[in-house]
Amino acid sequence: SSSSSSSSSSSSNSTPTAEQVARWRADTPGLVAAGSVVHHRQLASGRQHSGHCTVLLARGGPLRWLRAGGVEPATAGCHLQPAGAHARLRYDEVALAESATLGWQLLFHSIPFEAGDYILTTHAEYASSYLAFLQARQRHRVHVHVIPHDRRTGRVCLSSLADLLAKHPVRLVSIAHVPTNGGLVQPAAEVGALCARHPRALFLLDACQTAGQLPLDVRALRCDMLTATGRKYLRAPRGTGFLYVRRETMLGQLGEPALLDLHGAQWGPSLDTYELRADARRFENWEASWALRLGLGEAVRYYLDEVRPGVAWQRIRQLATELRSRLSALAPRVQLRDLGGEEHRCGLVTLSVGGHESAEALKRLAAHLRSEHRINVSVSAASSTLLDMSERGLDAVLRASVHYYNTESELERFVAALQAFLRDR
């Protein structure tokens, strides 16, 4: 499925050459200079390339990405299909947001829940989303149900999902394409196919970790709604994101946006009436940072034209597989925590370090790697994915996410620094 790694074009999935990797690194300030930081913290923020600075000063060329308030960058960015594939995303199905979380909340709170409705989600759902489910349970008396999963792979059980859809009044199926605490890729296209058999069951896909990492095609995924950020694998500035909502879903199954201003609706024709915009931009507000949106547009252009989605995904998977292999050699002091087989994993690599399992201990380790070895990693605490982490008895995990601009020597440098840390303790 397009939610994992397939592509209709063999060239779009080709392994990048050394020259391509060198060019990507040269385009990224701070990667090639002496004493550069090794950046394995893509889920906090991918390293931005130099084009973001240039585009803010440019006149003409890059501005072609702005049309009617900056939607053009997101129209390209939301698709993220393999190079050469035909775009099948409608212009009026995309809106910009300041973050993936804001976009998600805007869509979620426009769903007209009724008492007795079911919300289905996964055991690795992100805290912000699950809090919204609990809020909806209090406000609308809906049921929140976690779809059973394969305890070996962590992937959602599709047969259980099919049974739940058949037996209960499901209003929403909401899943994180990739959870924040591990490299597992959920079978989003298969989930979408099951939801499509039940017209009242909406499918909301959180693609926060996947946009810019693996090729996405909303038609193949069959999602009603999708949200993503710009700051992670797309390498856009922080404070950028976008949402997609299928036109038929927006007009036929969603209520009004929870927040409206004069951008999302027009006052009139009478003094006590208003008319919503007919497109997805009803979810936008008038005030926005045009500089950040320009940066998002340039990041999307670079990803689609200079890197190409299939090439990026091939490179990221290759590096992640190699990093997991190198870390496995440090067992038992180091334990990989990514669920799923390698064919269902992505560029996010998570691990535990013996004797340093707590969140505070891992934060100290991350600070040590940054100060002593100039290596960026991050920590994901149990509070972000409480169901999954509680089930596995984990207080936190160390996240070392790789990007297409990382190199094999940087992986070696990270593993060597980890070895040195363990040797000294």
C-alpha positions as CSV (number, residue, x, y, z in Angstrom):
1,S,0.0,0.0,0.0
2,S,1.1,3.6,-0.4
3,S,1.0,3.9,3.3
4,S,4.2,1.8,3.6
5,S,6.6,2.0,0.7
6,S,5.2,1.0,-2.7
7,S,5.5,3.2,-5.8
8,S,4.4,2.9,-9.4
9,S,7.7,4.3,-10.5
10,S,10.9,2.3,-9.9
11,S,13.1,5.3,-10.3
12,S,11.2,7.2,-7.6
13,N,12.2,4.6,-5.1
14,S,15.8,4.3,-6.2
15,T,18.6,4.5,-3.7
16,P,20.2,8.0,-3.7
17,T,23.7,8.4,-4.8
18,A,26.6,9.7,-2.7
19,E,26.4,12.9,-4.7
20,Q,22.8,13.4,-3.9
21,V,23.3,12.9,-0.2
22,A,26.3,15.3,-0.3
23,R,24.1,17.9,-2.0
24,W,21.3,17.6,0.5
25,R,23.8,18.0,3.3
26,A,25.4,21.0,1.6
27,D,21.9,22.6,1.3
28,T,21.5,22.2,5.1
29,P,23.4,24.6,7.4
30,G,25.2,23.0,10.3
31,L,25.7,19.6,8.8
32,V,29.0,19.8,7.0
33,A,31.0,22.4,8.9
34,A,33.8,21.3,11.3
35,G,32.3,20.3,14.7
36,S,28.8,19.9,13.2
37,V,26.0,18.4,15.3
38,V,24.7,14.9,14.4
39,H,21.0,15.5,14.2
40,H,18.9,12.4,15.2
41,R,16.0,14.5,16.5
42,Q,13.7,14.8,13.5
43,L,10.5,14.3,15.6
44,A,11.3,17.5,17.5
45,S,12.3,19.4,14.3
46,G,14.0,18.4,11.1
47,R,17.1,20.5,10.1
48,Q,15.9,23.2,7.7
49,H,17.7,23.7,4.5
50,S,19.2,27.0,3.3
51,G,16.3,27.6,0.8
52,H,14.1,28.7,3.7
53,C,16.2,31.7,4.3
54,T,16.6,32.6,0.6
55,V,12.9,32.3,-0.1
56,L,11.9,34.9,2.4
57,L,14.0,37.5,0.5
58,A,13.0,36.4,-3.0
59,R,10.5,38.0,-5.2
60,G,8.8,36.2,-8.0
61,G,9.7,32.5,-8.3
62,P,8.9,31.1,-4.9
63,L,5.8,33.3,-4.6
64,R,4.2,31.2,-7.3
65,W,3.5,28.8,-4.4
66,L,1.2,31.3,-2.8
67,R,-2.2,31.6,-4.1
68,A,-5.3,33.0,-2.3
69,G,-3.5,33.2,1.1
70,G,-0.9,30.6,0.9
71,V,-2.8,27.4,0.2
72,E,-0.6,26.3,-2.7
73,P,2.3,25.1,-0.5
74,A,-0.1,22.8,1.5
75,T,-1.8,21.6,-1.7
76,A,1.5,20.2,-2.8
77,G,2.7,19.2,0.7
78,C,-0.4,17.2,1.7
79,H,-0.1,14.9,-1.3
80,L,3.5,13.8,-0.9
81,Q,3.1,11.1,-3.6
82,P,6.0,9.4,-5.3
83,A,7.6,11.5,-8.0
84,G,5.9,11.2,-11.3
85,A,2.5,10.2,-9.8
86,H,-0.5,12.3,-10.8
87,A,-1.8,14.5,-7.9
88,R,-5.3,13.6,-7.0
89,L,-5.9,16.0,-4.2
90,R,-8.5,18.7,-4.8
91,Y,-7.4,22.3,-4.2
92,D,-10.5,23.0,-2.0
93,E,-9.8,20.1,0.3
94,V,-6.7,21.6,2.1
95,A,-6.3,24.2,4.8
96,L,-3.2,25.5,6.6
97,A,-2.8,25.4,10.4
98,E,-0.2,26.5,12.8
99,S,0.4,22.9,13.9
100,A,-0.7,19.3,13.3
101,T,-2.4,19.3,16.7
102,L,-4.4,22.4,15.9
103,G,-5.5,21.0,12.6
104,W,-6.5,17.8,14.2
105,Q,-8.5,19.5,16.9
106,L,-10.3,21.7,14.4
107,L,-11.4,18.7,12.5
108,F,-12.2,16.5,15.5
109,H,-14.4,19.2,17.2
110,S,-16.4,19.7,14.0
111,I,-17.7,16.1,14.1
112,P,-21.4,16.1,15.3
113,F,-21.2,13.2,17.8
114,E,-24.3,11.8,19.3
115,A,-24.8,9.9,22.6
116,G,-23.9,6.3,22.2
117,D,-21.5,6.9,19.3
118,Y,-18.2,5.0,19.3
119,I,-14.7,6.4,18.8
120,L,-12.2,3.7,17.9
121,T,-8.5,4.3,18.3
122,T,-5.2,2.5,18.9
123,H,-3.2,1.6,22.0
124,A,-0.4,4.0,20.9
125,E,-2.5,7.1,20.3
126,Y,-1.0,10.4,21.1
127,A,-1.9,12.1,24.4
128,S,-3.4,15.2,22.8
129,S,-5.8,13.1,20.7
130,Y,-6.8,10.8,23.6
131,L,-7.5,13.8,25.8
132,A,-9.9,15.0,23.1
133,F,-11.6,11.6,23.1
134,L,-12.1,11.8,26.9
135,Q,-13.5,15.3,26.5
136,A,-15.9,14.1,23.9
137,R,-17.0,11.3,26.3
138,Q,-17.8,13.8,28.9
139,R,-19.6,16.2,26.6
140,H,-21.4,13.9,24.2
141,R,-21.6,10.6,26.2
142,V,-19.7,8.7,23.5
143,H,-17.8,5.5,24.0
144,V,-14.0,5.4,23.5
145,H,-12.8,2.0,22.5
146,V,-9.2,0.9,21.9
147,I,-8.9,-1.5,18.9
148,P,-7.1,-4.7,19.9
149,H,-3.6,-5.0,18.5
150,D,-1.1,-7.8,17.7
151,R,1.1,-7.8,20.8
152,R,4.0,-9.1,18.8
153,T,4.0,-6.4,16.1
154,G,2.0,-3.6,17.7
155,R,-0.1,-3.2,14.6
156,V,-3.8,-2.7,14.8
157,C,-5.8,-5.9,14.4
158,L,-7.8,-5.5,11.2
159,S,-10.2,-8.3,11.9
160,S,-11.1,-6.9,15.3
161,L,-11.6,-3.5,13.6
162,A,-13.9,-5.0,11.1
163,D,-16.0,-6.7,13.9
164,L,-16.2,-3.4,15.8
165,L,-17.4,-1.5,12.8
166,A,-20.0,-4.1,12.1
167,K,-21.3,-4.3,15.7
168,H,-21.3,-0.7,17.0
169,P,-22.4,2.7,15.8
170,V,-18.9,3.9,15.0
171,R,-18.6,7.6,14.3
172,L,-14.8,7.9,14.2
173,V,-11.8,5.8,13.7
174,S,-8.7,7.8,14.6
175,I,-5.2,6.5,14.4
176,A,-1.7,7.8,14.5
177,H,0.0,6.6,11.3
178,V,3.3,6.3,13.3
179,P,3.2,6.7,17.1
180,T,5.5,9.3,18.7
181,N,7.2,6.6,20.8
182,G,8.3,4.1,18.2
183,G,9.0,3.3,14.5
184,L,5.9,1.3,13.9
185,V,3.9,2.1,10.7
186,Q,0.2,1.3,11.1
187,P,-1.7,-0.2,8.1
188,A,-3.5,3.0,7.3
189,A,-4.7,2.0,3.8
190,E,-6.2,-1.2,5.1
191,V,-8.0,0.7,7.9
192,G,-9.3,3.2,5.3
193,A,-10.7,0.4,3.2
194,L,-12.6,-1.1,6.2
195,C,-14.0,2.3,7.2
196,A,-15.1,2.9,3.6
197,R,-17.6,0.1,4.0
198,H,-19.4,2.0,6.7
199,P,-20.3,5.4,5.4
200,R,-21.0,6.9,8.9
201,A,-17.6,5.9,10.2
202,L,-15.2,8.7,9.6
203,F,-11.4,8.0,9.3
204,L,-9.1,10.6,10.7
205,L,-5.4,9.9,10.1
206,D,-2.7,11.6,12.1
207,A,0.3,11.8,9.7
208,C,2.4,14.1,11.9
209,Q,5.4,11.7,11.9
210,T,5.0,10.5,8.3
211,A,4.5,13.6,6.1
212,G,7.9,14.1,4.4
213,Q,9.1,10.7,5.5
214,L,7.1,8.1,3.5
215,P,4.9,8.7,0.4
216,L,1.3,9.6,1.2
217,D,-1.7,9.4,-1.1
218,V,-5.0,10.4,0.5
219,R,-7.0,8.6,-2.2
220,A,-5.1,5.3,-1.7
221,L,-5.3,5.7,2.1
222,R,-9.1,6.4,1.8
223,C,-9.0,8.7,4.8
224,D,-11.7,11.3,5.3
225,M,-9.4,13.6,7.1
226,L,-5.6,13.9,7.5
227,T,-3.4,16.2,9.5
228,A,0.4,16.8,9.4
229,T,3.1,19.2,10.6
230,G,5.7,21.0,8.6
231,R,8.5,21.0,11.2
232,K,9.4,17.4,11.3
233,Y,10.3,15.3,8.2
234,L,9.2,18.0,5.8
235,R,11.9,20.3,7.4
236,A,9.6,23.4,7.3
237,P,9.7,26.1,10.0
238,R,8.0,25.4,13.3
239,G,4.5,26.8,13.5
240,T,3.4,25.3,10.2
241,G,1.0,22.5,9.4
242,F,-2.0,21.6,7.3
243,L,-5.1,19.5,7.2
244,Y,-6.9,17.6,4.5
245,V,-10.7,16.9,4.5
246,R,-12.5,15.1,1.8
247,R,-15.0,17.5,0.2
248,E,-17.9,15.0,0.5
249,T,-17.1,14.5,4.2
250,M,-16.8,18.2,4.9
251,L,-20.2,19.1,3.3
252,G,-22.1,16.0,4.2
253,Q,-20.8,14.7,7.6
254,L,-19.0,17.5,9.5
255,G,-20.6,20.3,11.4
256,E,-19.3,23.9,11.5
257,P,-15.8,24.6,12.6
258,A,-15.6,25.2,16.4
259,L,-13.8,28.6,15.6
260,L,-15.0,31.0,12.9
261,D,-13.7,34.4,11.8
262,L,-14.3,36.5,8.7
263,H,-11.9,34.2,6.7
264,G,-13.9,31.0,7.3
265,A,-17.3,32.6,6.9
266,Q,-19.0,35.7,5.5
267,W,-21.3,37.8,7.5
268,G,-24.7,38.2,5.7
269,P,-26.7,38.4,3.7
270,S,-28.7,39.7,6.7
271,L,-27.3,41.1,9.9
272,D,-28.1,37.9,11.9
273,T,-26.9,35.3,9.4
274,Y,-23.6,34.1,7.9
275,E,-22.4,31.8,5.2
276,L,-19.5,29.3,5.6
277,R,-16.8,29.1,2.9
278,A,-17.5,26.2,0.6
279,D,-13.9,24.8,0.8
280,A,-11.6,23.5,3.5
281,R,-10.3,26.9,4.3
282,R,-13.3,27.5,6.5
283,F,-11.0,25.9,9.1
284,E,-8.4,28.7,8.7
285,N,-8.2,32.0,10.4
286,W,-7.4,35.3,8.7
287,E,-4.3,36.1,10.7
288,A,-1.2,34.0,9.9
289,S,2.6,34.2,9.5
290,W,3.2,34.6,5.8
291,A,6.9,34.1,6.3
292,L,6.3,30.7,7.9
293,R,4.0,29.8,5.1
294,L,6.6,30.7,2.5
295,G,9.0,28.5,4.4
296,L,6.5,25.6,4.3
297,G,6.0,26.1,0.5
298,E,9.8,26.0,-0.1
299,A,10.2,22.9,2.1
300,V,7.5,21.1,0.1
301,R,9.0,22.2,-3.2
302,Y,12.4,20.9,-2.1
303,Y,10.9,17.6,-0.9
304,L,8.9,17.0,-4.1
305,D,11.4,18.4,-6.7
306,E,14.9,18.1,-5.2
307,V,14.7,14.9,-3.2
308,R,11.5,13.1,-4.3
309,P,9.3,11.2,-1.9
310,G,10.3,7.6,-3.0
311,V,14.0,8.4,-2.8
312,A,13.6,10.0,0.6
313,W,11.7,7.0,2.0
314,Q,14.2,4.5,0.6
315,R,17.1,6.4,2.2
316,I,15.4,6.8,5.6
317,R,14.5,3.1,5.8
318,Q,18.0,2.1,4.8
319,L,19.6,4.2,7.5
320,A,17.0,3.2,10.2
321,T,17.6,-0.5,9.4
322,E,21.4,-0.1,9.7
323,L,21.0,1.9,13.0
324,R,18.9,-0.8,14.5
325,S,21.4,-3.4,13.5
326,R,24.3,-1.5,15.1
327,L,22.3,-0.9,18.3
328,S,21.3,-4.6,18.5
329,A,25.0,-5.3,18.9
330,L,24.9,-3.4,22.2
331,A,22.4,-5.8,23.8
332,P,21.6,-6.5,26.6
333,R,22.6,-3.0,27.9
334,V,20.7,-1.4,25.0
335,Q,17.3,-2.7,24.0
336,L,15.4,-1.6,20.9
337,R,11.8,-0.7,21.7
338,D,10.3,-0.4,18.1
339,L,7.4,-2.7,17.5
340,G,6.7,-4.4,14.2
341,G,8.9,-6.2,11.7
342,E,11.4,-4.2,9.8
343,E,9.0,-4.1,6.8
344,H,6.6,-2.1,9.0
345,R,9.0,0.3,10.6
346,C,10.2,3.8,9.6
347,G,12.9,6.2,10.4
348,L,12.1,6.6,14.1
349,V,14.3,4.4,16.2
350,T,13.6,4.0,20.0
351,L,15.6,2.3,22.7
352,S,16.1,1.7,26.4
353,V,19.5,1.9,28.1
354,G,20.0,-0.5,31.1
355,G,20.4,1.4,34.4
356,H,18.9,4.6,32.8
357,E,15.3,3.6,32.2
358,S,13.6,6.5,33.8
359,A,12.6,9.7,31.9
360,E,14.9,11.8,34.0
361,A,17.9,9.4,33.5
362,L,17.3,9.4,29.7
363,K,17.1,13.2,29.7
364,R,20.5,13.3,31.4
365,L,21.8,10.8,28.8
366,A,20.5,13.0,26.0
367,A,22.1,16.1,27.5
368,H,25.4,14.2,27.8
369,L,25.3,13.2,24.2
370,R,24.6,16.8,23.2
371,S,27.2,18.4,25.3
372,E,30.0,15.9,25.1
373,H,29.5,14.4,21.6
374,R,27.3,17.0,19.8
375,I,24.6,14.5,19.0
376,N,21.0,15.4,19.1
377,V,18.5,12.8,20.4
378,S,15.2,13.2,22.3
379,V,13.2,11.4,25.0
380,S,9.6,10.3,24.7
381,A,8.0,10.0,28.1
382,A,5.2,7.6,29.0
383,S,2.7,10.5,29.3
384,S,2.7,11.0,25.6
385,T,1.5,7.5,24.8
386,L,0.2,6.3,28.1
387,L,-1.7,3.2,27.0
388,D,1.2,1.6,25.1
389,M,3.9,2.6,27.5
390,S,2.0,1.4,30.6
391,E,1.3,-1.9,28.9
392,R,5.0,-2.4,28.2
393,G,6.1,-1.1,31.6
394,L,8.2,1.7,30.1
395,D,8.7,5.1,31.8
396,A,10.4,6.6,28.7
397,V,12.4,5.7,25.6
398,L,15.3,7.4,23.9
399,R,14.4,8.5,20.3
400,A,17.1,8.6,17.6
401,S,15.3,9.4,14.4
402,V,17.2,9.4,11.1
403,H,16.6,11.5,8.0
404,Y,17.7,11.2,4.4
405,Y,20.5,13.7,5.0
406,N,22.1,11.6,7.8
407,T,25.1,9.5,6.9
408,E,26.4,6.1,7.9
409,S,29.4,7.7,9.6
410,E,26.9,9.7,11.8
411,L,25.2,6.5,12.8
412,E,28.6,5.0,13.8
413,R,29.4,8.2,15.7
414,F,26.2,7.9,17.7
415,V,26.6,4.2,18.5
416,A,30.3,4.8,19.6
417,A,29.2,7.6,21.9
418,L,26.6,5.4,23.4
419,Q,29.2,2.6,23.9
420,A,31.6,5.1,25.6
421,F,28.8,6.2,27.9
422,L,28.0,2.6,28.9
423,R,31.7,1.8,29.3
424,D,32.2,4.6,31.8
425,R,29.3,3.6,33.9
